[in-house]
Amino acid sequence: MFGFFKKKEEPASDPREEYKKRFPKLQVEYQPEELTILAVTGANGFGGGKTHGEELWTISIGLTAWMEEDSPDIHRGEFVLSTVGDEQLLEVLRRRTRPDFIIKFRGRVSEDGKRLLLLDLPEPGFDPDLKAILEEQKKPVTFWEEGLGTFALNRQVDWFETEVDWLGGQISLVFDAEEDRAEVLQRAKTLLAGAADWDERIRAYAADDLLASANDWAEDEEITREQFIQRMELESIEIRADGSFEFWFADGDMFYGHSIHVSGDMENGPDDAAMEG
């Protein structure tokens, strides 16, 4: 396997030993046959994470299509290609495998075909049918809505976004691609029609919840409620079909560059404010 656990300075715990324990446990979740696979990657590259106390990362990337090298059958949908490794392997995989790319690798497949296990370093691959799928998925997805403008799909986060006027300034308006589009757009228009009232309510709620915390962060000044409200800079609103929303503000340096996040719904108003990031 990968060959990245070469001896350097001896660490406090050796990741090679954890690899020997974790990888066999991972393999039992997949069918035993090793295949040469061609696959189309999605909009995001390799990512990784690990739980507390573990040396190794679980490393994965999303795929949109895959096929065995010697088979005409193409599987399309949402798939995950995974392995375990250290940070060095993660960085190598990120360099070798770009988003929206065709790769070739040795792997094993889960019973349902939705998960694949990476057994070696991927390399660039080619198949004319996969190339057609890749070109199709890279095409921009947009639609125009009267009163709101042109929405474009951001494939990395799977939401639609546009720029709208909010009390004389431009902000991002976004919604999840899986939401009921017609309902979301109606909610968005209602929200924008009452922008002045909503802006006042959201800012006041945030000030009531976070002013004391902002003054705890402040070093040489006392921030008044009015100053807090004025220094909030609205950047984006996420709206959902059920009327719930999330407002995101730049903090005006009150929290050293963290965001101010206010959530709630259009029936009951804001119900939570927090400093994020």
C-alpha positions as CSV (number, residue, x, y, z in Angstrom):
1,M,0.0,0.0,0.0
2,F,0.9,3.7,-0.6
3,G,4.4,3.4,0.9
4,F,4.3,6.7,2.7
5,F,5.1,5.5,6.2
6,K,8.9,5.6,5.6
7,K,11.1,5.9,8.7
8,K,12.0,9.4,9.6
9,E,12.5,10.6,13.2
10,E,10.7,8.2,15.5
11,P,7.4,9.8,16.6
12,A,5.9,9.4,20.0
13,S,3.5,6.9,18.3
14,D,4.1,5.3,14.9
15,P,1.3,5.9,12.4
16,R,2.4,2.8,10.5
17,E,1.3,0.6,13.4
18,E,-2.2,2.3,13.5
19,Y,-2.4,1.8,9.7
20,K,-1.8,-1.9,10.1
21,K,-4.7,-2.1,12.6
22,R,-7.2,0.2,10.9
23,F,-6.8,-0.7,7.2
24,P,-7.8,-4.4,7.6
25,K,-10.8,-3.4,9.6
26,L,-11.8,-1.0,6.8
27,Q,-11.3,-3.6,4.1
28,V,-14.0,-5.9,5.5
29,E,-16.7,-3.3,4.6
30,Y,-15.9,-3.9,0.9
31,Q,-16.1,-6.8,-1.5
32,P,-12.8,-8.8,-1.7
33,E,-12.1,-8.4,-5.4
34,E,-9.6,-5.8,-6.4
35,L,-10.6,-3.9,-9.5
36,T,-9.0,-1.4,-11.8
37,I,-11.4,1.5,-11.8
38,L,-11.9,4.7,-13.8
39,A,-13.9,7.4,-12.1
40,V,-15.1,11.0,-12.4
41,T,-14.4,13.2,-9.4
42,G,-16.9,15.8,-8.1
43,A,-16.7,19.5,-7.4
44,N,-14.4,19.0,-4.3
45,G,-11.0,17.5,-3.9
46,F,-9.8,15.0,-1.2
47,G,-10.6,15.9,2.4
48,G,-9.8,14.3,5.6
49,G,-10.6,14.1,9.3
50,K,-9.7,12.1,12.4
51,T,-11.3,11.5,15.7
52,H,-9.6,12.4,19.0
53,G,-6.7,10.1,19.9
54,E,-6.2,8.7,16.4
55,E,-2.9,9.2,14.4
56,L,-4.4,8.6,11.0
57,W,-7.0,10.5,8.9
58,T,-10.0,9.1,7.2
59,I,-9.4,10.5,3.7
60,S,-12.2,10.7,1.1
61,I,-13.4,12.3,-2.1
62,G,-16.8,12.4,-3.9
63,L,-17.3,10.7,-7.2
64,T,-20.1,11.3,-9.7
65,A,-19.5,8.2,-12.0
66,W,-17.3,5.1,-12.1
67,M,-16.7,2.0,-14.2
68,E,-14.4,-1.0,-14.2
69,E,-11.6,-0.5,-16.8
70,D,-12.7,-3.5,-18.9
71,S,-16.5,-3.1,-18.5
72,P,-18.9,-0.9,-20.5
73,D,-21.2,-0.4,-17.5
74,I,-21.1,3.1,-16.0
75,H,-22.4,3.7,-12.5
76,R,-23.7,7.3,-12.1
77,G,-24.8,9.1,-8.9
78,E,-23.1,10.1,-5.7
79,F,-20.2,7.9,-4.5
80,V,-17.4,8.2,-2.0
81,L,-13.8,7.0,-2.5
82,S,-12.0,6.5,0.8
83,T,-8.8,5.3,2.5
84,V,-6.8,6.0,5.7
85,G,-3.5,7.7,5.9
86,D,-1.4,10.5,7.4
87,E,-1.3,14.2,6.5
88,Q,1.4,13.5,4.0
89,L,-0.7,11.1,2.1
90,L,-3.6,13.5,2.2
91,E,-1.5,16.3,0.6
92,V,-0.2,13.9,-2.1
93,L,-3.8,12.8,-3.0
94,R,-4.9,16.5,-3.2
95,R,-2.1,17.3,-5.6
96,R,-2.7,14.2,-7.8
97,T,-6.5,14.3,-7.9
98,R,-8.2,17.5,-8.9
99,P,-12.0,18.2,-8.7
100,D,-13.8,17.6,-11.9
101,F,-11.2,15.1,-13.2
102,I,-11.0,11.5,-14.4
103,I,-8.8,9.2,-12.3
104,K,-7.7,5.6,-12.6
105,F,-6.9,3.5,-9.5
106,R,-7.0,0.1,-7.9
107,G,-9.9,-0.3,-5.6
108,R,-12.6,-2.4,-4.0
109,V,-16.3,-1.7,-4.0
110,S,-19.0,-2.0,-1.3
111,E,-21.9,-4.3,-1.7
112,D,-24.2,-1.4,-2.7
113,G,-21.7,0.1,-5.0
114,K,-21.9,3.5,-3.3
115,R,-18.5,3.3,-1.5
116,L,-15.1,2.6,-3.0
117,L,-11.9,1.8,-1.2
118,L,-8.6,3.3,-2.6
119,L,-5.8,0.8,-2.7
120,D,-3.1,2.7,-4.5
121,L,-2.2,6.3,-5.7
122,P,-4.7,7.4,-8.4
123,E,-3.4,8.6,-11.8
124,P,-5.1,10.5,-14.6
125,G,-7.4,8.3,-16.6
126,F,-9.5,8.5,-19.8
127,D,-12.7,7.1,-21.2
128,P,-14.8,8.8,-23.9
129,D,-18.1,8.2,-22.1
130,L,-16.7,9.4,-18.7
131,K,-15.3,12.4,-20.6
132,A,-18.8,13.2,-21.8
133,I,-20.1,12.9,-18.2
134,L,-17.4,15.2,-17.0
135,E,-18.0,17.9,-19.6
136,E,-21.8,17.8,-18.8
137,Q,-21.3,18.2,-15.1
138,K,-18.9,21.2,-15.5
139,K,-21.5,23.2,-17.4
140,P,-22.9,26.1,-15.4
141,V,-26.4,25.6,-14.0
142,T,-28.4,28.9,-13.8
143,F,-31.9,30.2,-13.8
144,W,-33.5,33.6,-13.7
145,E,-36.2,34.7,-11.3
146,E,-38.1,37.9,-11.8
147,G,-37.4,40.3,-8.9
148,L,-34.4,38.3,-7.7
149,G,-32.1,38.0,-10.8
150,T,-30.0,35.1,-12.0
151,F,-29.1,32.3,-9.6
152,A,-26.1,30.1,-10.2
153,L,-25.4,26.6,-8.7
154,N,-22.3,26.5,-6.5
155,R,-21.5,22.8,-6.9
156,Q,-18.9,22.8,-4.1
157,V,-21.6,23.5,-1.5
158,D,-24.7,22.4,-3.6
159,W,-26.6,25.6,-3.3
160,F,-28.0,28.3,-5.6
161,E,-26.8,31.9,-5.1
162,T,-27.4,35.3,-6.5
163,E,-26.7,38.9,-5.5
164,V,-29.6,41.1,-4.4
165,D,-30.1,44.6,-3.2
166,W,-30.7,44.9,0.6
167,L,-31.3,48.5,1.7
168,G,-29.0,49.9,-0.9
169,G,-26.2,47.3,-0.6
170,Q,-25.4,44.1,-2.4
171,I,-25.6,40.8,-0.4
172,S,-25.6,37.1,-1.4
173,L,-29.0,35.3,-1.3
174,V,-28.6,31.5,-1.2
175,F,-30.7,28.4,-0.8
176,D,-30.0,24.7,-0.8
177,A,-30.4,23.0,-4.2
178,E,-32.6,20.3,-2.7
179,E,-35.1,22.8,-1.3
180,D,-38.5,23.3,-3.0
181,R,-37.5,26.0,-5.4
182,A,-40.9,27.7,-6.0
183,E,-41.5,27.9,-2.2
184,V,-38.0,29.2,-1.4
185,L,-38.3,31.9,-4.1
186,Q,-41.6,33.1,-2.8
187,R,-40.2,33.2,0.8
188,A,-37.2,35.2,-0.5
189,K,-39.4,37.8,-2.2
190,T,-41.5,38.2,0.9
191,L,-38.3,38.6,3.0
192,L,-36.9,41.2,0.6
193,A,-40.2,43.1,0.5
194,G,-39.9,43.6,4.3
195,A,-36.2,44.2,4.3
196,A,-36.2,47.4,6.5
197,D,-38.2,45.7,9.2
198,W,-36.3,42.5,9.1
199,D,-32.9,44.3,9.1
200,E,-33.9,46.2,12.3
201,R,-35.3,43.1,14.0
202,I,-32.2,41.0,13.2
203,R,-29.7,43.6,14.3
204,A,-31.5,44.3,17.5
205,Y,-31.7,40.7,18.4
206,A,-28.0,40.2,17.8
207,A,-27.2,43.3,19.9
208,D,-29.3,42.1,22.8
209,D,-27.6,38.7,22.7
210,L,-24.0,39.5,21.9
211,L,-23.3,43.0,23.1
212,A,-21.9,41.9,26.5
213,S,-19.7,39.4,24.8
214,A,-18.5,42.0,22.3
215,N,-17.4,44.2,25.3
216,D,-15.6,41.3,26.8
217,W,-13.6,41.1,23.6
218,A,-13.0,44.9,23.4
219,E,-9.7,46.1,24.8
220,D,-9.7,49.9,24.8
221,E,-13.3,50.8,24.1
222,E,-16.9,50.4,25.4
223,I,-19.2,49.4,22.6
224,T,-22.7,50.8,22.9
225,R,-25.8,49.0,21.6
226,E,-26.1,51.5,18.8
227,Q,-22.5,51.1,17.8
228,F,-22.9,47.3,17.8
229,I,-25.9,47.5,15.4
230,Q,-24.1,50.0,13.1
231,R,-20.9,47.9,12.9
232,M,-22.6,44.7,11.8
233,E,-22.2,44.3,8.0
234,L,-24.7,42.0,6.3
235,E,-23.0,39.7,3.8
236,S,-25.5,36.9,3.1
237,I,-28.9,35.4,3.8
238,E,-29.8,31.7,3.5
239,I,-33.6,31.1,3.1
240,R,-35.5,27.8,3.2
241,A,-38.8,26.6,1.9
242,D,-40.3,26.4,5.5
243,G,-39.5,30.1,6.1
244,S,-36.5,29.6,8.3
245,F,-33.5,31.7,7.6
246,E,-29.8,32.5,8.5
247,F,-28.3,35.9,8.4
248,W,-24.5,36.2,8.2
249,F,-22.8,39.5,9.1
250,A,-19.2,40.6,9.2
251,D,-18.5,41.6,12.7
252,G,-16.9,45.1,12.2
253,D,-13.9,43.8,14.1
254,M,-15.9,43.5,17.3
255,F,-14.9,39.8,17.5
256,Y,-11.6,40.1,15.7
257,G,-13.0,39.0,12.3
258,H,-15.4,36.3,13.3
259,S,-18.9,36.2,11.8
260,I,-22.1,37.1,13.5
261,H,-24.8,34.5,12.7
262,V,-28.5,35.1,13.4
263,S,-31.1,32.4,12.7
264,G,-34.9,32.2,13.0
265,D,-38.0,31.9,10.9
266,M,-40.3,34.3,9.1
267,E,-43.3,33.5,11.4
268,N,-41.6,34.0,14.8
269,G,-38.6,36.1,13.9
270,P,-35.0,35.6,15.1
271,D,-34.4,33.0,17.8
272,D,-30.6,32.6,18.0
273,A,-27.5,34.7,17.6
274,A,-23.9,33.6,17.9
275,M,-20.4,34.5,17.0
276,E,-19.1,32.0,14.5
277,G,-15.8,31.0,12.9
